[in-house]
Amino acid sequence: MLTAAMGVEHARGTSTCSSTQRVSLGKVSEFEEASMKEVKLEGGSAVLVHRHQGEFFVTSPACSHYGAPLRKGVSSSGGRGGGPTVTCPLHDASFDLRTGEVVRGPSVDGIAVYKSEVKDGTVFAHVPSEIATGGKHQRVLKAMAKRKSSDSRTFVLLGGGCASLAAAETLRQEGFTGRIVMVTKESHLPYDRVQLSKALDKPVDKLLLRPASFYKDYDIEDAVLQGATVTKLNTKEQTIQYTKDNVPEQMKYDKVLVATGGSPRKLFVPGSDLKNIFTLRTPEDAAQIAALAQKGQKMIVVGGSFIGMEVASSLAKKGCDVAVIAMETVPFERVLGKKVGASFARKLQKEGVEWFGTSQVRLFRGNETVNGVELEDGEVLPADAVVVGAGVLPNTRFVEGLSLDKNGAIIVNPLLQAENCENLFAAGDVCAYPAVKTGQRVRIEHWDVAMQQGRTAASNMLGKFQPFTTTPFFWSGLFGNLNLRFVGHAPEALDRVIIEGDVSKMEFISYYTEDDEIRAVATVNRDPIAVVCAELMKRGRMPSVSELMLGTVNADVLTQRLKDLGIAGA
């Protein structure tokens, strides 16, 4: 069951307001099998019509995440126990075509779905009157339980990011009526952290994933316990010690999710305590950097992966003189490999950003404020400010009685449950879990994985026994015209890459291979191929490396393979 912001008539497969209007969408013959088609209504609005196995589904046409047109994505009839879905072309946000609810991905809201019928060879939909006359589609939320005084259980969510929010929502959506306490050291409610490096000066109220009223409405206690620092988690006693306003407190839990994220790595070199040296993790960090990012300012970025490159892009767009210092030979080398990374090095040069690869910082120069960065080879780069984006370390020092990996992450089983501690779960940057494909323990530092792990962990806190099997999917945007997507996991295969497309024009697909298997795919300005590959990987239908080498596979072939499976792809 779904609820919309306005008055709702509850019906299976529908999301309507108090009054509806029956509208004609076209003849049945106008809609191919395994297809989706956007249809304009007379009033100016539009709906998206999906046809699978002779059945019609009608939804709102835009993704509820960032508003991308769903017609450019992937529409599936379902399979492997799942129902029919539509997936956003940009960020792998997937929605159930019958209910509109989120199936996976970064969106917190579902999409509107409307009842359809076929009569006399014509497809009709029952849409809210305001939609028929040009109004906006409502985002929808799966029905959520509320707390009951008779339920004495306390589930604690440590961390105020997307994993904790996803867990809180999932608990209520799955009928949990006990106490939910979300504890975060930040002063803000959960917000869209991935925006910080792309839009440095965006106000925090525009980043919030949910308003304060949401937490109150669904009894997520005290609208989140903000400004609280956890000092000790005792897994034997099942207690959490924390400080808030410098006052020590303690609470007991029945089950706990650790989703405390990571702390940015700092450079412990001489001068690292000078002013105007920043890491980027919070809106306050972003605001400080943005305040200094004036045209002509000399800004140094340390780190050549996602945070570093996105910050460099944001600063360059503001007219700053930007230089990037990195240990890698080329940008993204550790996640995309040298061949693909070289194309981004050329893009940096074109955009006027200097790249200092295979370099390390020896020291920061300046009196009270940094004015230069000295490299190990003795070269000195003038600097008005420095942003260090050199990765994160898991925030787990407060945890007692658990197995941690070499990076300090919590080791969990496929249910995201800690080893030898059935009441503790982990998600996000602090979580080292077995990859579904290989069983190898991995830790993925990305938003989409953290959110989906929050959902999965919450289900398992309720005893659902749902293993985490989501294929990692991440993305980045640079310089306003580069869209990078990456699906899969292939840390050992970065040099075994087959590239299709025009690398010089930054429009290509990269296939990362192991033996005769494609383990991961990166695309640059080739949407929606990444989500097409994500769907094929999920179904075990990706082409083999042999097929790639024979030249019989390209983007059109991938899309046709979807169609052969009864799936529509743009």
C-alpha positions in Angstrom: 0.0 0.0 0.0 1.2 3.5 -0.8 0.4 6.8 0.6 0.8 10.1 -1.3 1.1 13.6 0.1 -2.5 14.4 -0.8 -5.7 12.4 0.0 -5.4 8.9 -1.3 -7.7 6.2 -2.5 -5.9 3.0 -1.7 -6.0 0.3 -4.3 -3.6 -2.4 -5.5 -1.4 -1.0 -8.2 -2.9 2.6 -8.0 -1.9 5.9 -6.5 -4.7 8.4 -6.9 -6.1 11.5 -5.2 -9.7 11.9 -4.0 -11.0 12.3 -7.6 -9.8 10.6 -10.7 -10.3 10.9 -14.4 -10.3 8.2 -17.0 -8.0 9.1 -19.9 -7.2 7.4 -23.1 -3.6 6.6 -23.8 -3.8 5.1 -27.3 -4.6 1.9 -29.1 -3.1 -1.3 -27.8 -1.3 -1.7 -31.2 0.6 1.5 -30.5 2.5 -0.1 -27.6 5.0 -2.9 -28.5 5.5 -5.8 -26.2 8.5 -5.2 -23.7 8.4 -1.5 -24.2 7.8 1.8 -22.5 6.4 5.0 -24.0 5.8 8.4 -22.6 2.3 9.7 -23.4 1.3 13.4 -23.2 -2.1 14.1 -21.7 -4.3 16.9 -23.0 -3.8 19.0 -19.9 0.0 19.1 -20.5 1.2 16.4 -18.0 2.6 13.1 -19.2 2.6 9.5 -18.0 4.8 6.6 -18.8 3.2 3.5 -20.2 4.9 0.1 -19.8 3.9 -3.1 -21.6 5.1 -6.5 -20.4 3.6 -9.9 -21.2 0.4 -8.2 -22.4 -0.1 -6.3 -19.2 0.0 -2.5 -19.0 1.5 -0.4 -16.2 1.2 3.4 -16.0 3.6 5.5 -13.9 4.8 9.0 -13.5 7.5 9.7 -16.1 10.3 11.1 -14.0 12.6 9.5 -11.4 11.9 10.7 -7.9 15.6 10.9 -7.2 16.9 13.8 -9.4 14.0 13.8 -12.0 15.7 12.0 -14.9 13.2 10.8 -17.6 12.5 7.1 -16.9 11.7 6.5 -20.6 15.5 6.6 -21.1 16.1 3.9 -18.5 15.2 0.2 -18.3 11.7 -1.3 -17.8 11.5 -5.0 -16.8 8.8 -7.6 -16.6 10.5 -9.0 -13.5 12.2 -12.3 -12.9 14.1 -14.3 -10.3 11.2 -13.8 -7.8 10.9 -10.1 -8.4 8.1 -8.1 -9.9 8.1 -5.7 -12.8 10.3 -2.7 -12.4 11.5 0.5 -14.0 15.1 1.8 -13.5 16.4 5.3 -13.8 19.0 5.7 -16.6 21.4 7.7 -14.4 21.7 6.3 -10.9 20.1 2.8 -11.0 17.1 3.9 -8.8 14.6 1.1 -9.4 10.8 1.2 -8.7 8.1 -1.5 -8.6 5.7 -1.0 -11.5 2.7 -2.4 -9.5 3.2 -0.3 -6.3 5.6 2.4 -7.2 7.8 1.7 -4.2 11.6 1.8 -4.2 13.2 -1.5 -5.0 16.8 -0.4 -4.8 18.9 2.6 -5.4 19.4 6.1 -4.0 15.8 7.4 -4.1 14.0 7.8 -0.8 10.6 8.2 -2.5 8.7 6.0 -4.8 7.0 7.0 -8.1 3.2 7.4 -8.7 1.5 4.5 -10.3 -2.0 4.6 -11.8 -4.7 2.0 -12.5 -4.9 0.9 -16.2 -7.4 -1.0 -18.2 -7.9 -2.1 -21.8 -11.3 -1.7 -23.4 -12.3 -2.1 -27.1 -8.6 -2.2 -28.1 -7.7 1.1 -26.3 -5.5 1.6 -23.2 -6.9 3.8 -20.5 -5.5 5.1 -17.2 -7.3 6.4 -14.1 -5.3 9.5 -13.1 -5.9 12.2 -10.5 -7.9 15.1 -11.9 -5.1 17.5 -11.3 -2.7 15.3 -13.4 -5.2 15.2 -16.2 -5.3 19.0 -16.2 -1.6 19.6 -16.0 -0.7 19.1 -12.4 2.4 17.5 -10.9 2.7 13.8 -10.0 3.0 13.1 -6.3 5.9 11.2 -4.9 4.8 8.2 -2.8 5.9 6.5 0.3 5.2 2.9 1.3 2.9 2.6 4.3 4.7 2.9 7.6 3.9 1.6 11.1 4.0 3.8 14.2 5.3 3.1 17.6 3.2 1.2 20.1 3.7 1.5 23.8 3.2 -2.2 24.2 6.3 -2.9 22.1 9.3 -2.6 24.5 12.1 -3.3 21.9 14.7 -0.6 21.3 16.6 -0.6 17.9 19.4 2.0 17.8 20.8 3.3 14.5 24.3 4.8 15.0 25.1 7.4 12.3 23.0 10.1 10.6 23.6 9.3 7.0 21.6 7.6 4.2 22.1 4.1 5.6 20.5 5.0 8.9 17.6 6.8 7.3 17.0 3.9 4.9 17.1 1.5 7.9 14.6 3.6 9.9 12.2 3.8 7.1 12.5 0.1 6.3 11.9 -0.9 9.9 8.6 1.1 10.0 7.6 -0.1 6.5 8.1 -3.7 7.6 5.9 -3.2 10.6 8.3 -2.6 13.5 6.4 -0.8 16.3 9.2 -0.6 18.9 11.5 2.4 19.7 13.8 3.7 17.0 16.7 5.9 18.1 19.0 7.4 15.5 22.2 8.8 17.0 24.5 11.2 15.0 27.3 13.5 15.9 26.2 16.0 13.2 23.9 18.9 13.9 21.9 18.2 10.8 19.2 15.7 9.9 20.3 13.1 7.2 21.2 14.9 4.0 22.3 14.2 0.5 26.1 14.0 1.1 27.0 13.3 -2.5 26.0 16.8 -3.5 28.6 18.4 -1.3 31.6 17.9 -3.6 29.5 18.8 -6.7 27.7 21.9 -5.3 29.9 23.4 -2.6 27.7 26.3 -1.8 24.3 24.5 -1.7 22.5 25.3 1.6 21.9 22.4 3.9 18.1 22.9 3.9 18.2 22.1 0.2 20.1 18.9 0.9 17.9 17.3 3.5 16.5 13.9 2.6 13.5 14.3 4.9 12.1 17.2 6.8 12.1 17.2 10.6 8.3 16.5 10.6 8.9 13.2 8.9 10.9 11.8 11.9 8.2 13.0 14.3 5.4 11.6 12.3 6.8 8.1 12.3 8.2 8.1 15.8 11.9 8.1 15.0 12.8 9.3 18.3 13.4 13.0 19.1 13.6 13.8 15.4 17.0 12.1 15.6 19.5 12.5 18.5 21.8 15.1 17.0 25.1 16.4 18.2 25.8 13.1 20.1 29.2 11.4 20.0 29.3 7.7 20.7 32.2 6.8 23.0 31.6 3.1 23.6 29.5 0.3 22.3 29.6 -2.7 24.6 28.4 -5.7 22.6 28.2 -8.0 25.6 26.1 -5.7 27.8 24.3 -4.3 24.7 24.8 -0.7 25.9 25.9 2.4 24.1 27.7 5.3 25.9 27.6 8.7 24.3 28.0 12.4 25.2 25.7 15.2 24.2 26.3 18.8 25.3 29.3 17.4 27.2 27.0 15.3 29.4 27.7 11.5 29.4 24.7 9.3 28.7 24.0 5.6 28.3 21.2 3.6 26.6 20.5 -0.1 26.2 19.5 -1.7 23.0 18.0 -4.9 21.7 19.6 -4.5 18.3 21.9 -1.9 16.8 23.0 -0.9 13.3 26.5 0.7 13.1 26.4 3.1 10.1 28.8 5.8 11.4 30.5 6.3 8.1 34.1 7.3 7.8 36.4 10.1 8.8 38.4 11.8 6.1 42.1 10.8 6.1 44.3 13.7 7.1 47.9 14.3 6.0 50.2 14.2 9.0 53.0 16.3 7.5 54.5 19.5 8.8 52.1 22.4 8.5 49.0 20.3 8.4 47.5 22.4 11.2 47.6 25.6 9.2 44.5 27.5 8.4 42.7 27.0 5.0 43.5 23.3 4.9 40.2 21.4 4.6 38.7 18.0 4.3 35.2 17.7 2.9 32.6 15.7 4.9 29.9 18.1 6.1 28.0 21.1 4.8 30.1 23.3 7.1 33.2 22.0 5.4 31.7 22.7 2.0 30.6 26.2 3.0 34.1 27.1 4.2 35.7 25.9 0.9 33.0 27.7 -1.2 33.7 31.0 0.7 37.3 30.9 -0.5 36.6 29.6 -4.0 36.8 33.0 -5.8 37.9 33.6 -9.3 41.7 33.5 -9.6 42.3 31.9 -6.2 44.9 29.2 -6.2 43.3 26.0 -4.9 45.2 22.8 -4.4 43.4 19.4 -4.2 45.1 16.4 -2.7 43.7 13.1 -4.0 42.9 11.8 -7.5 39.8 9.8 -6.9 36.1 10.7 -6.6 36.1 13.4 -3.9 39.3 15.0 -5.2 38.2 15.1 -8.8 34.7 16.3 -8.1 36.0 19.1 -5.8 38.6 20.1 -8.5 35.7 20.2 -11.0 33.6 22.4 -8.8 36.5 24.8 -8.0 37.4 25.1 -11.7 33.8 26.0 -12.6 34.1 28.8 -10.1 37.1 30.2 -12.0 39.8 29.1 -9.5 43.3 28.1 -10.5 43.2 24.4 -9.6 46.0 21.9 -9.2 45.5 18.2 -8.2 48.3 16.3 -6.3 47.9 12.5 -6.3 50.0 9.4 -5.7 48.4 7.8 -8.7 49.8 8.1 -12.2 46.4 9.2 -13.6 43.0 10.2 -12.1 40.7 7.4 -10.9 43.6 4.9 -11.3 42.6 2.8 -8.3 39.0 2.5 -9.3 39.1 2.7 -13.1 42.6 1.7 -14.1 45.3 3.5 -16.0 43.8 3.2 -19.5 40.5 4.8 -18.5 42.2 7.2 -16.1 44.4 8.6 -18.8 41.3 10.0 -20.6 40.4 11.9 -17.5 44.0 13.3 -17.3 43.5 14.7 -20.8 40.2 16.2 -19.7 41.8 17.9 -16.8 44.4 19.5 -19.0 41.7 20.7 -21.4 39.8 22.3 -18.5 43.0 24.1 -17.3 43.4 21.9 -14.1 47.1 20.9 -13.5 47.7 17.3 -12.6 50.7 16.3 -10.5 50.7 12.5 -10.5 53.0 10.1 -8.7 53.5 12.9 -6.2 53.3 13.2 -2.4 53.0 16.2 -0.1 56.2 16.8 1.9 54.9 19.8 3.9 52.5 22.7 3.9 54.1 26.2 3.9 52.8 29.3 5.6 52.7 31.1 8.9 49.2 30.9 10.3 47.6 30.3 7.0 48.8 28.0 4.2 50.4 29.7 1.2 52.2 26.8 -0.5 52.5 23.0 -0.8 55.9 21.5 -1.1 56.1 18.1 -2.9 58.5 15.3 -2.1 60.6 16.2 -5.2 61.0 19.8 -3.8 58.6 21.6 -6.1 56.5 24.2 -4.4 52.9 25.0 -5.5 51.5 28.3 -4.4 48.2 27.9 -2.5 45.4 30.1 -1.1 43.7 27.0 0.2 44.0 23.2 0.2 41.3 20.5 0.1 42.5 17.0 1.1 40.4 14.2 -0.5 42.5 11.1 0.3 39.8 8.7 1.3 38.2 7.8 4.6 38.8 5.6 7.7 35.8 3.7 9.2 34.4 5.3 12.4 34.5 2.1 14.6 37.0 2.9 17.4 34.1 3.0 19.9 33.1 -0.6 19.2 34.2 -3.3 21.7 34.1 -7.1 21.3 33.9 -7.4 17.5 36.1 -8.6 14.7 37.4 -5.8 12.5 39.4 -5.9 9.3 42.8 -4.3 8.7 41.1 -1.0 7.9 39.0 -1.0 11.0 35.7 -2.0 9.3 33.3 -4.4 10.9 33.3 -7.9 9.4 29.8 -9.1 8.6 28.1 -12.1 7.0 25.8 -11.9 4.0 23.0 -10.7 6.2 25.2 -7.7 7.2 25.3 -9.2 10.7 28.5 -9.0 12.7 30.5 -12.2 13.3 29.7 -13.7 16.7 27.2 -10.9 17.6 23.7 -11.6 16.3 22.3 -8.3 17.6 24.7 -6.0 15.8 24.6 -5.1 12.1 26.7 -2.8 9.9 26.2 -0.8 6.8 28.1 1.7 4.6 31.7 2.7 5.0 32.1 0.7 8.2 30.9 -2.6 6.7 33.2 -5.3 5.3 30.9 -7.8 3.6 31.3 -10.9 1.4 30.8 -10.0 -2.3 28.0 -12.1 -3.8 30.0 -13.1 -6.9 33.2 -14.2 -5.3 32.7 -14.3 -1.5 35.7 -12.0 -1.2 35.4 -9.6 1.7 34.9 -6.0 0.3 34.2 -2.6 1.6 32.5 -0.2 -0.9 32.5 3.5 0.0 29.6 4.8 -2.0 26.2 6.2 -1.3 24.1 3.8 -3.2 25.6 0.7 -1.5 25.2 2.4 1.9 21.6 3.1 1.4 20.8 -0.4 0.1 22.7 -2.0 2.9 20.7 0.1 5.4 17.5 -1.4 3.9 18.9 -4.9 4.0 20.3 -4.6 7.5 16.9 -3.4 8.8 15.1 -6.3 7.2 17.5 -8.7 8.9 17.2 -6.9 12.2 13.6 -8.1 11.9 14.6 -11.6 11.1 13.9 -11.6 7.4 17.1 -13.5 6.5 17.7 -11.4 3.3 21.3 -11.6 2.1 22.9 -8.4 0.6 23.2 -9.2 -3.1 23.0 -5.8 -4.7 25.5 -5.2 -7.5 27.6 -2.0 -6.6 26.7 1.0 -8.7 28.3 4.4 -8.4 28.5 7.6 -10.4 30.2 10.9 -10.7 29.7 14.1 -12.7 32.6 16.4 -13.7 32.9 19.8 -15.4 29.2 19.9 -16.2 29.5 17.6 -19.3 31.0 14.3 -18.1 28.8 11.6 -16.7 30.7 8.6 -15.3 28.8 5.4 -14.2 30.4 2.2 -12.8 28.6 -1.1 -12.1 30.1 -4.2 -10.6 33.3 -4.8 -8.7 36.7 -5.7 -10.2 39.6 -4.3 -8.2 41.9 -7.0 -9.6 40.9 -6.5 -13.2 41.5 -2.9 -13.8 44.3 -3.5 -16.3 42.3 -6.2 -18.2 39.9 -3.7 -19.9 38.3 -3.7 -23.3 37.1 -0.3 -24.4 34.4 0.4 -26.9 33.8 3.9 -28.2 35.7 7.2 -28.7 38.0 7.8 -25.7 39.3 11.1 -27.2 35.7 12.5 -27.2 35.0 11.0 -23.7 32.1 8.8 -25.0 33.0 5.2 -24.3 32.2 1.9 -22.5 34.9 0.0 -20.6 34.5 -3.7 -19.8 36.7 -5.0 -16.9 37.3 -8.7 -17.4 38.5 -11.8 -15.6 39.0 -15.0 -17.5 35.9 -15.1 -19.8 33.7 -13.0 -17.6 32.9 -9.3 -17.5 33.2 -8.3 -13.9 32.5 -4.6 -14.1 31.5 -1.9 -16.6 32.3 1.8 -16.6 30.6 4.2 -19.0 31.4 7.8 -19.8 28.6 9.8 -21.4 26.9 6.6 -22.6 23.7 6.5 -20.5 21.8 4.2 -19.9 24.3 1.4 -20.8 25.5 1.1 -17.1 22.0 0.4 -15.9 21.5 -2.0 -18.9 24.6 -3.9 -17.7 23.4 -3.8 -14.1 20.2 -5.5 -15.2 22.0 -8.1 -17.3 24.5 -8.8 -14.4 21.6 -9.3 -12.0 20.1 -11.9 -14.4 23.5 -13.6 -15.2 23.1 -12.6 -18.9 26.1 -10.4 -19.5 28.0 -11.4 -22.7 31.3 -13.2 -22.4 34.7 -11.8 -23.0 35.0 -14.1 -26.0 32.0 -12.4 -27.6 33.5 -9.0 -26.9 36.8 -10.0 -28.5 35.0 -11.3 -31.6 33.5 -7.8 -32.0 29.9 -9.1 -31.9 28.9 -7.1 -28.8 28.2 -3.4 -28.6 25.7 -1.1 -26.9 23.0 -2.0 -29.4 23.6 -5.7 -28.8 23.3 -5.2 -25.0 20.0 -3.4 -25.4 18.7 -6.1 -27.8 19.7 -8.8 -25.2 17.5 -7.0 -22.7 14.6 -7.0 -25.2 15.1 -10.7 -25.8 14.6 -11.1 -22.0 11.3 -9.1 -22.2 13.0 -5.9 -20.9 12.7 -2.5 -22.5 15.9 -0.4 -22.6 16.4 3.0 -24.3 
